[in-house]
Amino acid sequence: MIEGKISKLDVEKRSAVIVTDDGAEIPVRFTDNVNVEVVELETQGWVGGELADLDEGYLVNLDISPADRDGVHSCGNIVSLS
């Protein structure tokens, strides 16, 4: 699992670039059945969401696979902390 901020997000292409605290840029491609969880404002708990609920600048935790030969990681689970 990694934690970072979304610096680029393309919902249509199901991809993003995550920047970690140490400045590493991690390109990710979201799986077709990605689990998206976002903060529910009233209870401050998490609820299911969609990639469209995310935005650049959001702090997130992601489960990612090792990079493929193009250096892109696959992501099947993302939790928005923002």
C-alpha positions as CSV (number, residue, x, y, z in Angstrom):
1,M,0.0,0.0,0.0
2,I,1.2,3.5,-0.8
3,E,0.0,6.9,0.3
4,G,0.3,10.1,-1.8
5,K,-1.5,12.9,-3.6
6,I,-3.2,12.6,-6.9
7,S,-1.2,14.9,-9.2
8,K,-2.9,13.8,-12.5
9,L,-6.2,12.0,-13.0
10,D,-7.8,10.8,-16.2
11,V,-11.1,9.1,-15.4
12,E,-11.8,8.2,-19.0
13,K,-8.4,6.4,-19.4
14,R,-8.7,5.0,-15.9
15,S,-5.2,6.3,-15.0
16,A,-3.5,8.6,-12.5
17,V,-0.1,9.8,-11.3
18,I,0.4,9.6,-7.5
19,V,3.1,11.7,-5.8
20,T,4.4,10.3,-2.5
21,D,5.8,12.4,0.4
22,D,9.4,11.8,-0.9
23,G,8.5,13.2,-4.3
24,A,8.3,9.9,-6.2
25,E,5.8,9.9,-9.1
26,I,3.9,6.6,-9.4
27,P,1.8,6.1,-12.6
28,V,-1.2,3.8,-12.0
29,R,-3.9,2.3,-14.1
30,F,-7.1,1.4,-12.4
31,T,-8.6,-2.1,-12.9
32,D,-12.1,-2.4,-14.4
33,N,-13.4,-3.5,-11.0
34,V,-11.5,-1.0,-8.9
35,N,-12.8,-0.5,-5.3
36,V,-13.1,3.2,-4.6
37,E,-13.8,4.5,-1.1
38,V,-14.4,8.1,-0.3
39,V,-15.0,10.0,2.9
40,E,-18.7,10.5,3.8
41,L,-18.9,14.1,5.1
42,E,-21.7,13.6,7.7
43,T,-20.2,10.6,9.5
44,Q,-16.5,10.9,8.4
45,G,-16.7,7.2,7.5
46,W,-16.0,5.7,4.1
47,V,-18.6,4.9,1.5
48,G,-18.3,3.3,-1.9
49,G,-17.6,5.7,-4.7
50,E,-16.4,6.0,-8.3
51,L,-13.2,7.3,-9.9
52,A,-15.2,10.4,-10.8
53,D,-15.5,11.2,-7.1
54,L,-11.7,11.7,-6.9
55,D,-9.8,14.8,-7.9
56,E,-6.3,16.1,-8.4
57,G,-4.8,17.1,-5.0
58,Y,-6.7,14.4,-3.0
59,L,-4.6,12.4,-0.5
60,V,-5.1,8.7,-1.1
61,N,-4.1,5.2,-0.1
62,L,-3.7,2.7,-2.9
63,D,-3.1,-1.0,-3.2
64,I,-0.9,-1.4,-6.3
65,S,0.8,-4.3,-8.1
66,P,4.5,-4.3,-9.2
67,A,5.1,-2.1,-12.2
68,D,4.7,-3.6,-15.7
69,R,7.4,-3.3,-18.3
70,D,6.1,0.3,-19.1
71,G,6.6,1.3,-15.4
72,V,2.8,1.5,-14.7
73,H,1.3,-0.1,-11.6
74,S,-2.2,-1.7,-11.6
75,C,-4.5,-0.5,-8.8
76,G,-7.5,-2.4,-7.6
77,N,-8.3,-0.5,-4.4
78,I,-8.1,3.3,-3.6
79,V,-9.2,5.1,-0.5
80,S,-9.5,8.9,-0.6
81,L,-8.4,10.5,2.7
82,S,-9.4,14.0,1.5
